[in-house]
Amino acid sequence: MLRVSPVCACCRYQTNTANRMLETIVSIQPKDSGGTGGETREAVVYRLAGDMLGKLPGDYVPHEVCRAIYIVSTHDPKPKRAPIIV
């Protein structure tokens, strides 16, 4: 049985959420321009996608992100103390 760590599951969840959001943006755009002379469906999607890309940090490498999240989530700022035997 393949076990997926909670950290990688979190990364997968966030990736799936972003994909669903982009699919929603594409699906709610009107399919016809209607002859109004406005932006085409594709132009609107490209503009929105470009705006989103401009807000993102550098390249996303899933295994590096998962590793960084794991390191941060397992870091304990308080050092472990040896038990005191009385």
Contacts in CASP RR format, 6 or more apart in sequence:
PFRMAT RR
TARGET T0000
AUTHOR 0000-0000-0000
METHOD contacts of the structure
MODEL  1
MLRVSPVCACCRYQTNTANRMLETIVSIQPKDSGGTGGETREAVVYRLAG
DMLGKLPGDYVPHEVCRAIYIVSTHDPKPKRAPIIV
4 12 0 8 1.000
5 66 0 8 1.000
5 70 0 8 1.000
7 66 0 8 1.000
7 69 0 8 1.000
7 70 0 8 1.000
7 73 0 8 1.000
8 66 0 8 1.000
10 69 0 8 1.000
11 62 0 8 1.000
11 65 0 8 1.000
11 66 0 8 1.000
11 69 0 8 1.000
15 62 0 8 1.000
22 49 0 8 1.000
25 45 0 8 1.000
25 48 0 8 1.000
25 49 0 8 1.000
26 45 0 8 1.000
29 41 0 8 1.000
29 44 0 8 1.000
29 45 0 8 1.000
30 41 0 8 1.000
31 41 0 8 1.000
33 40 0 8 1.000
33 41 0 8 1.000
39 47 0 8 1.000
END
